[in-house]
């Protein structure tokens, strides 16, 4: 039974770490597209419901070397109609990363800091629970460690 008290917080910490890693990787990809300096006019093809809720906006554009790229993105502008043209920022190379979001480092940083802080608090709470539980249970699984059961407190 003690295994569950160690496994569940450990899995929660691993999940929080994995989610934080994905969030940071997404932030760096978008930042890389903004920093590349490559832009193109993309045609807005429409939106469809996303699995996690919200809408996924679909865009298509031609890179500077002539490749046609179609990509989907969460959180695009809601005022864009099908067939409109928007400016996209993208990275060059074999694997193209593109975004139709306007460069705004402050907004993007703030939207990453909030979830990262929450995930950090979750990981800290799990680590605190593991530490407290490990100290509360003795080497033999009793809840009060260091007390000799054979001694009496009565005078």
C-alpha positions as CSV (number, residue, x, y, z in Angstrom):
1,X,0.0,0.0,0.0
2,X,2.9,2.3,0.6
3,X,3.9,1.9,-3.0
4,X,0.8,3.8,-4.1
5,X,1.8,6.7,-1.8
6,X,5.1,7.0,-3.7
7,X,4.0,6.1,-7.2
8,X,1.1,8.5,-7.6
9,X,3.0,11.7,-6.6
10,X,6.0,10.5,-8.7
11,X,3.7,10.1,-11.7
12,X,2.1,13.5,-11.1
13,X,5.6,15.0,-10.9
14,X,6.6,13.3,-14.2
15,X,3.4,14.5,-15.9
16,X,4.0,18.1,-14.7
17,X,7.5,17.9,-16.0
18,X,6.4,16.5,-19.4
19,X,3.7,19.2,-19.7
20,X,6.2,22.0,-18.8
21,X,8.7,20.6,-21.4
22,X,6.0,20.6,-24.1
23,X,5.0,24.2,-23.2
24,X,8.6,25.4,-23.4
25,X,9.2,23.6,-26.7
26,X,6.1,25.2,-28.2
27,X,7.2,28.6,-27.0
28,X,10.7,28.2,-28.5
29,X,9.2,27.0,-31.8
30,X,7.0,30.1,-32.1
31,X,9.8,32.4,-31.0
32,X,12.1,30.8,-33.6
33,X,9.5,31.5,-36.3
34,X,9.3,35.1,-35.2
35,X,13.1,35.5,-35.0
36,X,13.8,33.9,-38.4
37,X,12.7,37.0,-40.3
38,X,10.9,35.0,-43.0
39,X,7.4,36.1,-43.7
40,X,4.8,35.1,-46.4
41,X,1.2,35.8,-47.2
42,X,-0.9,32.9,-46.2
43,X,-4.5,32.1,-47.2
44,X,-6.9,31.3,-44.4
45,X,-8.6,28.0,-45.3
46,X,-11.0,27.8,-42.3
47,X,-11.3,26.3,-38.9
48,X,-12.4,23.1,-37.3
49,X,-13.0,22.1,-33.7
50,X,-10.0,21.0,-31.8
51,X,-9.9,17.8,-29.6
52,X,-9.0,19.8,-26.5
53,X,-11.6,22.5,-27.2
54,X,-11.4,25.7,-29.1
55,X,-10.7,26.0,-32.8
56,X,-7.8,25.0,-35.0
57,X,-7.2,27.5,-37.8
58,X,-5.8,26.2,-41.1
59,X,-3.5,28.2,-43.3
60,X,-1.6,27.6,-46.5
61,X,1.3,29.5,-47.9
62,X,4.3,29.3,-50.3
63,X,7.8,29.5,-48.8
64,X,10.6,31.5,-50.4
65,X,12.0,28.3,-52.0
66,X,8.6,27.5,-53.6
67,X,7.2,24.8,-51.3
68,X,3.5,24.8,-50.4
69,X,3.0,24.5,-46.7
70,X,-0.3,23.9,-45.0
71,X,-0.4,24.2,-41.2
72,X,-2.9,24.3,-38.3
73,X,-2.7,26.6,-35.3
74,X,-4.6,27.1,-32.1
75,X,-5.7,30.5,-31.1
76,X,-5.7,32.3,-34.4
77,X,-7.6,35.6,-35.1
78,X,-11.4,35.1,-34.9
79,X,-12.2,38.0,-37.2
80,X,-10.5,36.3,-40.2
81,X,-12.9,35.0,-42.9
82,X,-12.2,32.1,-45.2
83,X,-10.1,33.2,-48.2
84,X,-8.5,36.1,-46.4
85,X,-4.8,36.6,-46.5
86,X,-2.7,37.0,-43.3
87,X,1.0,37.4,-42.7
88,X,2.7,34.3,-41.3
89,X,6.2,34.0,-39.8
90,X,8.0,30.8,-40.5
91,X,11.4,29.1,-40.2
92,X,13.4,28.0,-43.2
93,X,14.9,24.6,-43.7
94,X,13.7,21.1,-44.1
95,X,11.1,21.3,-41.2
96,X,9.1,24.5,-41.4
97,X,7.5,25.9,-38.3
98,X,4.9,28.6,-39.0
99,X,2.7,30.9,-37.0
100,X,0.0,33.4,-37.9
101,X,0.2,35.0,-34.5
102,X,1.6,38.5,-34.5
103,X,5.0,38.8,-32.7
104,X,4.4,39.8,-29.1
105,X,7.1,38.5,-26.8
106,X,5.5,40.0,-23.7
107,X,2.1,38.4,-24.3
108,X,3.6,35.0,-25.3
109,X,6.0,35.0,-22.2
110,X,3.1,35.8,-19.9
111,X,0.9,33.1,-21.3
112,X,3.8,30.6,-20.7
113,X,4.7,31.8,-17.2
114,X,1.3,31.2,-15.7
115,X,1.0,27.5,-16.6
116,X,4.7,26.9,-15.8
117,X,4.2,28.4,-12.3
118,X,1.2,26.2,-11.8
119,X,3.1,23.1,-12.9
120,X,5.9,24.1,-10.6
121,X,3.5,24.3,-7.7
122,X,2.1,20.9,-8.5
123,X,5.6,19.4,-8.6
124,X,6.6,21.1,-5.3
125,X,3.5,19.9,-3.6
126,X,4.2,16.3,-4.7
127,X,7.8,16.6,-3.6
128,X,6.7,18.0,-0.3
129,X,4.2,15.1,0.2
130,X,6.9,12.5,-0.7
131,X,9.3,14.1,1.8
132,X,6.8,14.4,4.6
133,X,5.5,10.9,4.1
134,X,9.0,9.5,4.0
135,X,9.9,11.2,7.3
136,X,6.6,10.3,9.0
137,X,6.9,6.6,8.4
138,X,9.7,4.8,10.1
139,X,12.0,2.1,8.7
140,X,9.4,-0.5,9.6
141,X,6.3,1.2,8.2
142,X,5.0,2.6,11.5
143,X,3.8,6.2,11.6
144,X,5.8,7.1,14.6
145,X,9.5,6.5,14.1
146,X,12.1,6.5,16.8
147,X,9.8,5.5,19.6
148,X,10.6,2.2,21.4
149,X,7.3,0.3,21.9
150,X,8.6,-1.5,25.0
151,X,9.1,1.7,27.1
152,X,6.4,3.1,29.2
153,X,5.8,6.8,29.8
154,X,4.0,6.3,33.1
155,X,6.0,6.9,36.3
